[in-house]
Amino acid sequence: MIVEGDFFAEPKQCPATVTVAEMCERFTGAGLPCRAERHGQEVWIVFQGRNANLVFTVNPSGRPLTANLPKEADYDADFACIIFDVFDGIGWKFMPDED
Protein backbone atom coordinates (compact mmCIF):
# COMPACT_ATOMS: atom_id res chain seq x y z
CA MET A 1 0.00 0.00 0.00
CA ILE A 2 1.39 3.39 -0.92
CA VAL A 3 0.00 6.43 0.81
CA GLU A 4 1.23 9.75 -0.47
CA GLY A 5 -0.02 13.25 0.07
CA ASP A 6 -0.10 16.17 2.44
CA PHE A 7 -1.85 16.96 5.69
CA PHE A 8 -2.89 20.56 6.26
CA ALA A 9 -4.21 22.37 9.29
CA GLU A 10 -7.69 23.77 8.98
CA PRO A 11 -7.45 27.57 8.45
CA LYS A 12 -8.71 28.34 11.95
CA GLN A 13 -5.93 26.18 13.43
CA CYS A 14 -2.99 27.43 11.40
CA PRO A 15 -0.36 27.27 12.74
CA ALA A 16 -1.02 24.08 14.66
CA THR A 17 -1.68 24.23 18.36
CA VAL A 18 0.61 21.23 18.95
CA THR A 19 4.35 20.92 18.55
CA VAL A 20 6.14 18.23 16.56
CA ALA A 21 7.27 16.73 19.89
CA GLU A 22 3.63 16.48 20.96
CA MET A 23 2.83 14.82 17.63
CA CYS A 24 5.53 12.22 18.40
CA GLU A 25 3.88 11.61 21.77
CA ARG A 26 0.51 11.10 20.07
CA PHE A 27 1.93 8.64 17.53
CA THR A 28 3.83 6.75 20.23
CA GLY A 29 0.71 6.62 22.41
CA ALA A 30 -1.23 5.22 19.45
CA GLY A 31 1.30 2.41 19.00
CA LEU A 32 3.76 3.94 16.51
CA PRO A 33 6.99 4.68 18.41
CA CYS A 34 8.92 7.46 16.70
CA ARG A 35 11.41 10.29 17.10
CA ALA A 36 11.74 13.78 15.60
CA GLU A 37 14.80 14.79 13.57
CA ARG A 38 15.56 18.30 12.32
CA HIS A 39 16.69 18.54 8.67
CA GLY A 40 17.18 22.20 7.77
CA GLN A 41 13.77 23.87 7.58
CA GLU A 42 11.95 20.55 7.97
CA VAL A 43 11.31 18.24 10.88
CA TRP A 44 10.96 14.54 10.17
CA ILE A 45 9.09 12.09 12.34
CA VAL A 46 10.87 8.79 11.86
CA PHE A 47 8.92 5.69 12.88
CA GLN A 48 10.89 2.98 14.65
CA GLY A 49 11.03 -0.37 12.89
CA ARG A 50 9.57 1.02 9.66
CA ASN A 51 10.89 2.45 6.45
CA ALA A 52 8.48 5.35 6.84
CA ASN A 53 8.48 8.96 7.95
CA LEU A 54 6.46 12.15 7.95
CA VAL A 55 8.06 15.39 6.80
CA PHE A 56 6.79 18.55 8.51
CA THR A 57 7.29 22.15 7.51
CA VAL A 58 7.38 24.30 10.63
CA ASN A 59 7.09 27.99 11.42
CA PRO A 60 9.90 29.86 13.26
CA SER A 61 8.43 28.89 16.64
CA GLY A 62 8.57 25.20 15.69
CA ARG A 63 4.85 24.63 15.23
CA PRO A 64 3.96 22.41 12.25
CA LEU A 65 2.34 24.01 9.20
CA THR A 66 2.06 21.00 6.87
CA ALA A 67 3.02 17.34 6.90
CA ASN A 68 3.88 15.17 3.94
CA LEU A 69 3.80 11.40 3.59
CA PRO A 70 6.53 10.63 1.05
CA LYS A 71 6.29 7.51 -1.12
CA GLU A 72 7.44 4.57 0.94
CA ALA A 73 7.17 0.81 0.63
CA ASP A 74 6.48 0.18 4.32
CA TYR A 75 2.96 1.55 4.73
CA ASP A 76 0.16 -0.84 5.57
CA ALA A 77 -3.51 -0.32 6.40
CA ASP A 78 -3.00 -0.42 10.19
CA PHE A 79 -0.17 2.12 9.99
CA ALA A 80 -2.19 4.42 7.72
CA CYS A 81 -5.24 4.25 10.01
CA ILE A 82 -3.18 5.37 13.00
CA ILE A 83 -1.65 8.23 11.00
CA PHE A 84 -5.09 9.41 9.88
CA ASP A 85 -6.57 9.05 13.39
CA VAL A 86 -3.80 11.16 14.95
CA PHE A 87 -4.18 13.91 12.35
CA ASP A 88 -7.98 13.79 12.62
CA GLY A 89 -7.54 14.24 16.38
CA ILE A 90 -5.85 17.61 15.86
CA GLY A 91 -8.23 18.75 13.11
CA TRP A 92 -5.92 18.37 10.11
CA LYS A 93 -7.18 17.16 6.74
CA PHE A 94 -5.52 14.93 4.14
CA MET A 95 -4.97 16.04 0.54
CA PRO A 96 -3.80 13.11 -1.63
CA ASP A 97 -1.26 13.82 -4.34
CA GLU A 98 -2.74 13.76 -7.81
CA ASP A 99 -0.76 11.86 -10.39
N, C-alpha and C positions, 0 to 999 in steps of 0.2 A: 504494500500500500504506500503510495506516495502522497503526502499532504504538502502542498506548497501554497503560500499566500501570506497575507499580512493581517495583523490584528491592529485595530485602531481604537483609541478611546472615543467614546461618544463626545460630541462637542462640549457638553456641559461639564465633562470630567477631564478636559485637557488643560494642563498636563495631568497625568494620573495622580491619584491621591495616595498611591503606594509606591514604595521604592523597589528597585530591582532586588535588593536583599529580602524584602518582604515577599516578593514574588517567589524567590527561591524557597522561603519558608512554606509558602502555600503549596508549591509543587512537592516538596519533601513530605509535608503533612498528608498529601493526597497519594503518596506512594511512589513518587518519582524523585529519589534523592538527586541533588544537583549542586552545582557551585556557580558563582558568577565570576567571570573573567573580563577585565577591561582590555579592549583592543582599540586604541585610538579614541575616536568619537563614539564607538559602539561598546555595548556591554553584552557579552554572550552568557547565556545560561547553558551550561554543559551538563547533560544528564549522565549520571554514573552508570556504567555498564551498557551504554547505548552509543551508537554512532549517530547521535542526534543532538541538535542544539537549537536554541532560539537566539536571534540576533535583535537586540533592542537599540533603537536610537534614544538618546536621553537629552534632556535639557541641561543647562549649566548647573542646576542644583542636583542633578542626578536622577530626576524623576523620568520614568519612561514615557516616550511620546508614541512610538510605534514598535511593533515586534514583527519579525519575519521568521517564517518557517522555511529554511532553505531545503532544496531537494536532498533527500537522504534515503538510504535504503533500509533504515532500521525503524521505520514507523510501523506500528500495527494499530488495530482498531482500539485496543484497550489504552494504549499510549495516547492516541489522538483524542479519545473521550476525556481523559484526565486533563489534557491541554485545554480543550474547549470548555470543560467545566470550570477550571481555574479562571480563564479569561471571562467567561460568563459571570462569574462571581464578583468581578470588579467592574462589570458593565462595558467590557470591550466587545467589539464585533469583528467577525472574520470576513475578509475580502479575498476570495480565491484568485490566484493569478489566472489570467486568460491567455491561453496559448492558441 
